[in-house]
Amino acid sequence: MENEVTNNNFIAESVLKIGSVSEIKGKNILIRVDKNKNAPHLLFNGKIIKNVSVGSYVKIAKGFNEIIGKIEGEFISEDKDLENNNYIDQRNRIKRFLSVTLVGFIDNNIFRQGLKELPLIDNDCFLLDDREFNCIHSFAKEEDDKIRLGYLLNETNTNIEIGVDKLFASHIGIFGNTGSGKSYTLSKIYFELFKKYKDSQKFIDNAKFILIDFNGEYAINNDGDNIILEKELKNRFFLSTSKTDGDRFPIPESEINDLTFWSILLKATDQTQKPFLNSSLFKKTLVENTKTELGIKALIYNVIATILTQGSKSLDKDFHIYFIDELFRLNNITGLFPNILEIRNRLKSGLKIDFGNYVLENIPNKDNPVGFIQRLKDIITLIQIDFTKLTAFVKIRLQITINYFDVITKGYYLKEHIGPLYNRLESKFSEITKVFAVINDDKLITNKKPLIVINLNDVNVEMKKIIPLVICKYYYEFYKRNNLKREKYLNIIVDEAHNILSKNSIRESETWKDYRLETFEEIIKEGRKFGVFLTIASQRPYDISDTIISQLHNYLLHRLINNKDIEAIGRTVSYLDKISFDSLSILPQGGCILAGLSADLPVVIKIDKLPDKNKPHNETIVLTTRWK
């Protein structure tokens, strides 16, 4: 029996042996191929197996050590010494060499990445048998939880499964041109994850996924929406800046009372407009008085009294009416001041002051001989205020409005300096209140549905940048404060990520661009400490910050055609070998290169099919079915 096993091993080695090591330069070696092993296929155990070729693997036997290398090229050399070598067949003069890069070794039937030791000259080299081939493509241990992504593109019998921990406890990048299958791949990996864990209560309690959907591929507004996950297990938000009845994403008041948020929204300059905003948001008299009805009336009275008594000659004589007109506009949007039109008419008819000849003094002395002060107070007292309409957004707009007229009147700021910012307030206020709702708690974070899909298809270009930033910053800061033990898990999934991670945008100021990129760069650099991870998918990796791409741990790379995109991947992704990198531009649809921490070696795989009901809504149009 022992002789039979030995004989079988001898036969296997003689068939699978292809040559020997002829040169060693660090991890790069040359293998001289035996002349009788130049055929494209070999016959072994009744099976036809492929002989060595570029992209395949070889085993180098050094004693009892099995070193694995990947073939990256081949060439031939012709023997010129014909006098000392009498060749019967001239073809024997040709020597074939393989250029091989060492990638790892096999230890107790487990493939280990890296080099334990280098081979020696004349060490024998072999093709891999089935056991060894499967060994180096087993990226997860038997005891690990794993999901199946697909199979090797050129070896349909070799399934590719990856460990859940290695893939999802990491930042993931999915890149590829339009139509190459990147959205399908994104859906596939999360479909498999949810299928595996959606019935686990611990998963429901501790895991949260936010999917930023720019083009409406992952959320359809109907009852049959099962893209990635069943409708019952996800919260969907269809945001819109074009209509008032769209969904509103809930965020706490703390996110609204943020100077940076309003500075970015209103494009405030650092020198004058940002300090003005700061005083509008945090000046104590404004913050406290806008909490009560008497306080708001006192603020309105003080502004009008200041305009009429301290206003410079450069101000329009109806500047106080312009102030009331702003309150009237605010009422048209919010309903905060139901009778403000009546108040405006009373002020215009009952308070006529000639700035050039007369200035009132001793404000607010009720004994003023003109009786002006008492008259003003009587009119302001009549203002009706509907406090049910004083939301956090309305309160801040009211504070900005009051502060604007106050500082202009007192001469603290020139109208030319802060006027442009104030003029942008109305349109931005309208947009922001259509997409956000202010809440007093973090109920969405504690909601038991694991997936949140935010559809931005009906949001204008500018707000498409702001909304994801606000949401991601809010969630990251929450986990940063409350998840130091990393008991909870958050994955922010951004498809078409170049929309918010672009470093080349010319539509925005440098301040806004820097803030946006710095926020996401902090998440990708520091988020792991707090259980926060990013998954980004994009067709333009060149547009995305190099810092962000280089900090990703796992990559699924589909076909890329543009040279700049390919260069961006080559510059920032350290996991790719030359063969994989060179194949980026010729990958078929649905084929992708898996590289990173979850895969010991870069492999080209074909993604498995998704059930039709779970596919993203991004199929390529078949024109002939519509034109015939």
For each residue, the residues with C-beta under 8 A, 3 or more apart:
1: 4 5
2: 5 6
3: 6 7
4: 1 7 8
5: 1 2 8 9
6: 2 3 9 10
7: 3 4 10 11
8: 4 5 11 12
9: 5 6 12 13
10: 6 7 13 14
11: 7 8 14 15
12: 8 9 15 16 44 129
13: 9 10 16 17 124 126
14: 10 11 17
15: 11 12 42 43 44
16: 12 13 42 44 126 127 128 129
17: 13 14 34 37 124 125 126
18: 31 33 34 37 51 52 58 125 126 127
19: 31 32 33 34 37 98 124 125
20: 31 32 122 123 124 125
21: 24 29 30 31 32 60 119 120 121 122 123 125
22: 30 31 32 97 121 122
23: 29 30 121
24: 21 29 30 118 119 120 121
25: 28 29
26: 118
27: 101 102 115 118
28: 25 99 100 101 102
29: 21 23 24 25 60 69 100 102 119
30: 21 22 23 24 97 98 99 100
31: 18 19 20 21 22 58 60 69 97 98 100 125
32: 19 20 21 22 95 96 97
33: 18 19 37 38 52 95 96 97 98
34: 17 18 19 37
35: 38 92 95 96
36:
37: 17 18 19 33 34 42 51 52
38: 33 35 51 96
39: 42 51
40: 50 51 53
41: 48 49 50 51
42: 15 16 37 39 48 49 50 51 127
43: 15 46 47 48 49
44: 12 15 16 47 49
45:
46: 43
47: 43 44
48: 41 42 43
49: 41 42 43 44 127
50: 40 41 42 53 56
51: 18 37 38 39 40 41 42 127
52: 18 33 37 56 58 71 74 98 127
53: 40 50 56 71
54: 71 72 73 74 579
55: 70 71 579
56: 50 52 53 70 71
57: 68 69 70 71 103 128 133 136
58: 18 31 52 68 69 71 98 100 125 126 127 128
59: 66 67 68 69 106 125 126 127 128 132
60: 21 29 31 66 67 68 69 102 119 123 124 125 126
61: 65 66 67 123 124 125 126
62: 65 67 117 119 120 123
63:
64:
65: 61 62 105 116 117
66: 59 60 61 105 106 132
67: 59 60 61 62 102 104 105 115 116 117 118 119
68: 57 58 59 60 102 103 104 105 106 111 128 132 136
69: 29 31 57 58 59 60 100 101 102 103
70: 55 56 57 100 101 103 577 579 601
71: 52 53 54 55 56 57 58 74 98 99 100
72: 54 99 100 101 577 578 579
73: 54 98 99
74: 52 54 71 96 97 98 99
75: 96 97 99
76: 94 95 96 97
77: 94 95 97
78: 93 94 95
79: 82 85 87 93 94 95
80:
81: 84 85
82: 79 85 86 87 93
83:
84: 81
85: 79 81 82 93
86: 82
87: 79 82 90 92 93
88: 92
89: 92
90: 87 93
91: 94
92: 35 87 88 89
93: 78 79 82 85 87 90
94: 76 77 78 79 91
95: 32 33 35 76 77 78 79
96: 32 33 35 38 74 75 76
97: 22 30 31 32 33 74 75 76 77
98: 19 30 31 33 52 58 71 73 74
99: 28 30 71 72 73 74 75
100: 28 29 30 31 58 69 70 71 72
101: 27 28 69 70 72 577 578
102: 27 28 29 60 67 68 69 115 118 119
103: 57 68 69 70 113 577 601
104: 67 68 111 112 113 114 115 136 600 601
105: 65 66 67 68 111 112 114 115 116
106: 59 66 68 109 110 111 112 132 135 136
107: 110 112 116
108:
109: 106 131 135
110: 106 107 135
111: 68 104 105 106 135 136 138 600
112: 104 105 106 107 116 600
113: 103 104 600 601
114: 104 105
115: 27 67 102 104 105 118
116: 65 67 105 107 112
117: 62 65 67
118: 24 26 27 67 102 115
119: 21 24 29 60 62 67 102 123
120: 21 24 62 123
121: 21 22 23 24
122: 20 21 22
123: 20 21 60 61 62 119 120
124: 13 17 19 20 60 61
125: 17 18 19 20 21 31 58 59 60 61
126: 13 16 17 18 58 59 60 61
127: 16 18 42 49 51 52 58 59
128: 16 57 58 59 68 132 133 136
129: 12 16 132 133
130: 133 134
131: 109 134 135
132: 59 66 68 106 128 129 135 136
133: 57 128 129 130 136 137 155 158
134: 130 131 137 138 158
135: 106 109 110 111 131 132 138
136: 57 68 104 106 111 128 132 133 600 601
137: 133 134 152 158 160 601 603
138: 111 134 135 161
139: 160 161 162 163 166 598 599 600
140: 144 146 161 162 163 166
141: 144 163
142:
143:
144: 140 141 163 164 165
145: 163 164 165 196
146: 140 161 162 163 164
147: 161 162 164 167 189 192 193 196
148: 159 160 161 192 608
149: 160 161 162 188 189 192 594 605 607 608
150: 159 160 605 606 607 608
151: 155 156 157 158 159 160 605 606 608
152: 137 155 156 158 160 603 604 605 606
153: 588 591 604 605 606
154: 604
155: 133 151 152 158
156: 151 152 606
157: 151
158: 133 134 137 151 152 155
159: 148 150 151
160: 137 139 148 149 150 151 152 594 603 605
161: 138 139 140 146 147 148 149
162: 139 140 146 147 149 166 167 594 598 599
163: 139 140 141 144 145 146 166 167 598
164: 144 145 146 147 167 168 193 196
165: 144 145 168 169
166: 139 140 162 163 169 170 554 597 598
167: 147 162 163 164 170 172 189 554 598
168: 164 165 172 193 491 533
169: 165 166 528 533
170: 166 167 533 552 553 554 596 597 598
171: 524 527 528 533 534 535 536 551 552 553 554
172: 167 168 189 533 534 535 536 552 553 554 555 556
173: 535 536 537 541 549 552 554 555 556
174: 182 185 186 535 536 537 538 555 556 557 558
175: 182 537 538 539 541 555 556 557 558 560 565 569
176: 180 181 182 185 539 557 558 559 560 592
177: 180 539 558 559 560 561 562 565
178: 539
179: 589 620
180: 176 177 539 558 559 560 587 589 592
181: 176 184 185 558 589 590 591 592 607
182: 174 175 176 185 186 537 538 539 556 558 592
183: 186 187 217 495 537 616 618
184: 181 187 188 590 607 610 615 616 618
185: 174 176 181 182 188 189 537 556 558 592 607
186: 174 182 183 189 190 493 495 535 537 616
187: 183 184 190 191 218 227 228 610 614 615 616
188: 149 184 185 191 192 607 608 610
189: 147 149 167 172 185 186 192 193 556
190: 186 187 193 194 209 228 229 493
191: 187 188 194 195 228 229 610 614
192: 147 148 149 188 189 195 196
193: 147 164 168 189 190 196 197
194: 190 191 197 198 228 229 233 450 451
195: 191 192 198
196: 145 147 164 192 193
197: 193 194 200 203 207
198: 194 195 203 204 229 233 450
199:
200: 197 203 204
201: 204 205
202: 205 206
203: 197 198 200 206 207 450
204: 198 200 201 207 448 449 450
205: 201 202 448
206: 202 203 487 488 489
207: 197 203 204 450 488 489 490 491
208: 445 450 452 488 489 490 491
209: 190 450 451 452 490 491 493
210: 452 454 471 472 475 490 491 492 493
211: 218 228 451 452 453 454 493 495
212: 454 456 468 471 472 492 493 494 495 500
213: 216 217 218 219 453 454 455 456 457 495
214: 456 457 464 495 496 499
215: 457 495 496 618
216: 213 219 220 455 456 457 458 617
217: 183 213 227 495 616 617 618
218: 187 211 213 227 228 453 455 495 616 617
219: 213 216 225 227 236 238 453 455
220: 216 224 225 227 617
221: 225 236 238 455
222: 225
223: 231
224: 220 231 613
225: 219 220 221 222 231 236
226: 229 230 231 613 614
227: 187 217 218 219 220 613 614 615 616 617
228: 187 190 191 194 211 218 234 451 614 616
229: 190 191 194 198 226 233 234 450 451 614
230: 226 233 234
231: 223 224 225 226 234 236
232:
233: 194 198 229 230 449 450 451
234: 228 229 230 231 449 450 451 452 453
235: 444 447 449 451 452 453
236: 219 221 225 231 247 452 453 455
237: 247 248 249 452 453 454 455
238: 219 221 246 247 455 457 458
239: 246 247 248 249 434 435 454 455 456 458 459 467
240: 243 246 247 434 435 458 459
241: 431 434 435 458 459 460 463
242: 458 460
243: 240 246 434 458
244: 434
245:
246: 238 239 240 243 434 435 458
247: 236 237 238 239 240
248: 237 239 434 435 436 437
249: 237 239 435 436 437 454 467 471
250: 436 437 438 439 443 444
251: 255 256 436 437 438 439 470 471 474
252: 255 256 438 439 440 441 442 474
253: 256 257 392 438 439 440
254: 257 258
255: 251 252 258 261 470 473 474
256: 251 252 253 261 392 393 396 436 438
257: 253 254 281 392 396
258: 254 255 261 262
259: 262 263 274 277 278 281 282
260: 263 264 515
261: 255 256 258 264 265 470
262: 258 259 265 266 268 277 281 396
263: 259 260 266 267 268 273 274 277 511
264: 260 261 267 268 466 469 511 512 515
265: 261 262 428 432 466
266: 262 263 273 277 421 424 425 428
267: 263 264 421 424 509 512
268: 262 263 264 273 274 276 277 421
269: 272 273 274 421
270: 273 274 511
271: 274 275
272: 269 275 276 413 417 418
273: 263 266 268 269 270 276 277 417 418 420 421
274: 259 263 268 269 270 271 277 278
275: 271 272 278 279
276: 268 272 273 279 280 403 404 407 413 418 421
277: 259 262 263 266 268 273 274 280 281 400 421
278: 259 274 275 281 282
279: 275 276 282 283 286 403 407
280: 276 277 283 286 396 399 400 403 404
281: 257 259 262 277 278 287 396 399 400
282: 259 278 279 287
283: 279 280 286 287 399 403
284: 287 288
285: 288 289 299
286: 279 280 283 289 290 299 399 402 403
287: 281 282 283 284 290 291 399
288: 284 285 291 295
289: 285 286 292 295 296 298 299
290: 286 287 295 296 299 390 395 398 399
291: 287 288 295
292: 289 295 296
293: 296 297 385 387
294: 297 298
295: 288 289 290 291 292 298 299
296: 289 290 292 293 299 300 385 398
297: 293 294 300 301 380 381 383 385
298: 289 294 295 301 302
299: 285 286 289 290 295 296 302 303 402
300: 296 297 303 304 327 380 383 402
301: 297 298 304 305 376 377 380
302: 298 299 305 306 406
303: 299 300 306 307 320 323 402 405 406 409
304: 300 301 307 308 320 323 324 347 376 380
305: 301 302 308 309 363 364 373 376
306: 302 303 309 310 311 406 409 410
307: 303 304 310 311 315 319 320 323 405 409
308: 304 305 311 320 351 353 360 372 376
309: 305 306 359 360 361 363
310: 306 307 409 410
311: 306 307 308 315 319 355 409
312: 315 411
313: 355 356
314:
315: 307 311 312 319 355 408 409
316: 319 322
317: 353 355
318: 321 322 348
319: 307 311 315 316 322 323 405 409
320: 303 304 307 308 323 324 347 351
321: 318 324 325 344 347 348
322: 316 318 319 325 326 405
323: 303 304 307 319 320 326 327 401 405
324: 304 320 321 327 328 340 343 344 347
325: 321 322 328 329 344
326: 322 323 329 330 401 405
327: 300 323 324 330 331 337 340 401
328: 324 325 331 332 337 340 341 344
329: 325 326 332 333 426
330: 326 327 333 334 336 337 394 397 398 401
331: 327 328 334 335 336 337 338 340
332: 328 329
333: 329 330 429 430 433
334: 330 331 389 391 394
335: 331 338 386 389
336: 330 331 385 386 389 390 394 398
337: 327 328 330 331 340 343 383 384 385 386
338: 331 335 384 386
339: 342 343 382 383 384
340: 324 327 328 331 337 343 344 383
341: 328 344 345
342: 339 345 346 382
343: 324 337 339 340 346 347 379 380 382 383
344: 321 324 325 328 340 341 347 348
345: 341 342 348 349
346: 342 343 349 350 379 382
347: 304 320 321 324 343 344 350 351 379
348: 318 321 344 345 351
349: 345 346 352
350: 346 347 375 379
351: 308 320 347 348 372 375 376 379
352: 349
353: 308 317 358 360 372
354: 357 358
355: 311 313 315 317 359
356: 313
357: 354
358: 353 354
359: 309 355
360: 308 309 353 363 368 370 372 373
361: 309 368
362: 365 368
363: 305 309 360 368 373
364: 305 373 377
365: 362 368 373
366: 373 374
367:
368: 360 361 362 363 365 371 372 373 374
369:
370: 360
371: 368 374 375
372: 308 351 353 360 368 375 376
373: 305 360 363 364 365 366 368 376 377
374: 366 368 371 377 378
375: 350 351 371 372 378 379
376: 301 304 305 308 351 372 373 379 380
377: 301 364 373 374 380 381
378: 374 375 381 382
379: 343 346 347 350 351 375 376 382
380: 297 300 301 304 343 376 377 383
381: 297 377 378
382: 339 342 343 346 378 379
383: 297 300 337 339 340 343 380
384: 337 338 339
385: 293 296 297 336 337 390
386: 335 336 337 338 389 390
387: 293 390
388:
389: 334 335 336 386 394
390: 290 336 385 386 387 394 395 398
391: 334 394 395 433 438
392: 253 256 257 395 396 438
393: 256 396 397 429 432 433 436 438
394: 330 334 336 389 390 391 397 398
395: 290 390 391 392 398 399
396: 256 257 262 280 281 392 393 399 400
397: 330 393 394 400 401 425 429
398: 290 296 330 336 390 394 395 401 402
399: 280 281 283 286 287 290 395 396 402 403
400: 277 280 281 396 397 403 404 422 425
401: 323 326 327 330 397 398 404 405 425
402: 286 299 300 303 398 399 405 406
403: 276 279 280 283 286 399 400 406 407
404: 276 280 400 401 407 408 418 422
405: 303 307 319 322 323 326 401 402 408 409
406: 302 303 306 402 403 409 410
407: 276 279 403 404 410 412 413 418
408: 315 404 405 411 412 413 414 415 418
409: 303 306 307 310 311 315 319 405 406
410: 306 310 406 407
411: 312 408
412: 407 408
413: 272 276 407 408 417 418
414: 408 417 418
415: 408 418 419
416: 419
417: 272 273 413 414
418: 272 273 276 404 407 408 413 414 415 421 422
419: 415 416 422 423
420: 273 423 424
421: 266 267 268 269 273 276 277 418 424 425
422: 400 404 418 419 425
423: 419 420 426
424: 266 267 420 421 427 428
425: 266 397 400 401 421 422 428 429
426: 329 423 429 430
427: 424 430 431
428: 265 266 424 425 431 432
429: 333 393 397 425 426 432 433
430: 333 426 427 433 434
431: 241 427 428 434 435 460 463
432: 265 393 428 429 435 436 463 466
433: 333 391 393 429 430 436
434: 239 240 241 243 244 246 248 430 431
435: 239 240 241 246 248 249 431 432 459 463 467
436: 248 249 250 251 256 393 432 433 467 470
437: 248 249 250 251
438: 250 251 252 253 256 391 392 393
439: 250 251 252 253 442 443 444
440: 252 253
441: 252
442: 252 439 445 446 478
443: 250 439 446 447
444: 235 250 439 447 452
445: 208 442 475 478
446: 442 443
447: 235 443 444
448: 204 205
449: 204 233 234 235 452
450: 194 198 203 204 207 208 209 229 233 234
451: 194 209 211 228 229 233 234 235
452: 208 209 210 211 234 235 236 237 444 449
453: 211 213 218 219 234 235 236 237
454: 210 211 212 213 237 239 249 467 468 471
455: 213 216 218 219 221 236 237 238 239 458
456: 212 213 214 216 239 459 463 464 467 468
457: 213 214 215 216 238
458: 216 238 239 240 241 242 243 246 455
459: 239 240 241 435 456 463 464 467
460: 241 242 431 463 464
461: 464 465 507
462: 465 466 507
463: 241 431 432 435 456 459 460 466 467
464: 214 456 459 460 461 467 468 499 500
465: 461 462 468 469 499 500 508 516
466: 264 265 432 462 463 469 470
467: 239 249 435 436 454 456 459 463 464 470 471
468: 212 454 456 464 465 471 472 494 499 500
469: 264 465 466 472 473 500 516 519
470: 251 255 261 436 466 467 473 474
471: 210 212 249 251 454 467 468 474 475
472: 210 212 468 469 475 476 492 519 520 523
473: 255 469 470 476 477 519
474: 251 252 255 470 471 477 478
475: 210 445 471 472 478 479 490 492 532
476: 472 473 479 480 490 492 519 522 523 527 530 532
477: 473 474 480 481
478: 442 445 474 475 481 482
479: 475 476 482 483 488 490 527 530 531 532
480: 476 477 483 530 532
481: 477 478
482: 478 479 488
483: 479 480 486 487 488 490 530 531 532
484: 530
485:
486: 483 489 529 530 531
487: 206 483 531
488: 206 207 208 479 482 483 531
489: 206 207 208 486 531 533
490: 207 208 209 210 475 476 479 483 531 532 533
491: 168 207 208 209 210 532 533 534 535
492: 210 212 472 475 476 523 532 533 534 535
493: 186 190 209 210 211 212 534 535 536 537
494: 212 468 497 500 501 534 535 536 537
495: 183 186 211 212 213 214 215 217 218 537
496: 214 215 499 537 538 539
497: 494 500 501 536 537 538 544
498: 501 502 538 539 540 543 544
499: 214 464 465 468 496 502
500: 212 464 465 468 469 494 497 516 520
501: 494 497 498 516 517 520 536 538 543 544 545 548
502: 498 499 505 540 543 544
503: 513 517 543 544 545 546
504: 543
505: 502 508 513
506:
507: 461 462
508: 465 505 512 513 516
509: 267 512 513
510: 513 514
511: 263 264 270 514 515
512: 264 267 508 509 515 516
513: 503 505 508 509 510 516 517
514: 510 511 517 518
515: 260 264 511 512 518 519
516: 465 469 500 501 508 512 513 519 520
517: 501 503 513 514 520 521 545 547 548
518: 514 515 521 522
519: 469 472 473 476 515 516 522 523
520: 472 500 501 516 517 523 524 534 545 548
521: 517 518 524 525 545 547 548 551
522: 476 518 519 525 526 527
523: 472 476 492 519 520 526 527 532 534
524: 171 520 521 527 534 547 548 551 552
525: 521 522 547 551
526: 522 523 529 530
527: 171 476 479 522 523 524 530 531 532 533 534
528: 169 171 531 532 533
529: 486 526
530: 476 479 480 483 484 486 526 527
531: 479 483 486 487 488 489 490 527 528
532: 475 476 479 480 483 490 491 492 523 527 528
533: 168 169 170 171 172 489 490 491 492 527 528
534: 171 172 491 492 493 494 520 523 524 527 548 552
535: 171 172 173 174 186 491 492 493 494
536: 171 172 173 174 493 494 497 501 544 548 552
537: 173 174 175 182 183 185 186 493 494 495 496 497
538: 174 175 182 496 497 498 501 541 543 544
539: 175 176 177 178 180 182 496 498 565
540: 498 502 543 544 562 565
541: 173 175 538 544 549 560 565 568 569
542: 562 564 565 567 568
543: 498 501 502 503 504 538 540
544: 497 498 501 502 503 536 538 540 541 548 549 568
545: 501 503 517 520 521 548 549
546: 503 549 550 568 571 572
547: 517 521 524 525 550 551
548: 501 517 520 521 524 534 536 544 545 551 552
549: 173 541 544 545 546 552 568 569 572 573
550: 546 547 572 573 574
551: 171 521 524 525 547 548
552: 170 171 172 173 524 534 536 548 549 555 573 596
553: 170 171 172 596 597 598
554: 166 167 170 171 172 173 594 595 596 597 598 599
555: 172 173 174 175 552 573 575 576 593 594 595 596
556: 172 173 174 175 182 185 189 592 593 594
557: 174 175 176 560 569 573 576 584 587 592 593 595
558: 174 175 176 177 180 181 182 185 587 591 592
559: 176 177 180 584 585 586 587 588 589 591
560: 175 176 177 180 541 557 565 566 569 584 585
561: 177 565 585
562: 177 540 542 565 566
563: 566 567
564: 542 567 568
565: 175 177 539 540 541 542 560 561 562 568 569
566: 560 562 563 569 570 581 584 585
567: 542 563 564 570 571
568: 541 542 544 546 549 564 565 571 572
569: 175 541 549 557 560 565 566 572 573 576 581 584
570: 566 567 573 576 581
571: 546 567 568
572: 546 549 550 568 569
573: 549 550 552 555 557 569 570 576 595
574: 550
575: 555 595 596 602
576: 555 557 569 570 573 580 581 593 595 602
577: 70 72 101 103 580 581 601 602
578: 72 101 581 582
579: 54 55 70 72 582 583
580: 576 577 583 584 593 595 602 604
581: 566 569 570 576 577 578 584
582: 578 579
583: 579 580 586 587 593 604
584: 557 559 560 566 569 580 581 587 593
585: 559 560 561 566
586: 559 583
587: 180 557 558 559 583 584 591 592 593 604
588: 153 559 591
589: 179 180 181 559
590: 181 184 606 607
591: 153 181 558 559 587 588 604 605 606 607
592: 176 180 181 182 185 556 557 558 587 604 605 607
593: 555 556 557 576 580 583 584 587 602 603 604 605
594: 149 160 162 554 555 556 598 599 602 603 604 605
595: 554 555 557 573 575 576 580 599 602 603
596: 170 552 553 554 555 575 599
597: 166 170 553 554
598: 139 162 163 166 167 170 553 554 594
599: 139 162 554 594 595 596 602 603
600: 104 111 112 113 136 139
601: 70 103 104 113 136 137 577
602: 575 576 577 580 593 594 595 599
603: 137 152 160 593 594 595 599
604: 152 153 154 580 583 587 591 592 593 594
605: 149 150 151 152 153 160 591 592 593 594
606: 150 151 152 153 156 590 591
607: 149 150 181 184 185 188 590 591 592
608: 148 149 150 151 188
609:
610: 184 187 188 191 614 615
611: 614 615
612: 615
613: 224 226 227
614: 187 191 226 227 228 229 610 611
615: 184 187 227 610 611 612 619
616: 183 184 186 187 217 218 227 228
617: 216 217 218 220 227
618: 183 184 215 217
619: 615
620: 179
621: 626
622: 625 626
623: 626 627
624: 627 628
625: 622 628
626: 621 622 623
627: 623 624
628: 624 625
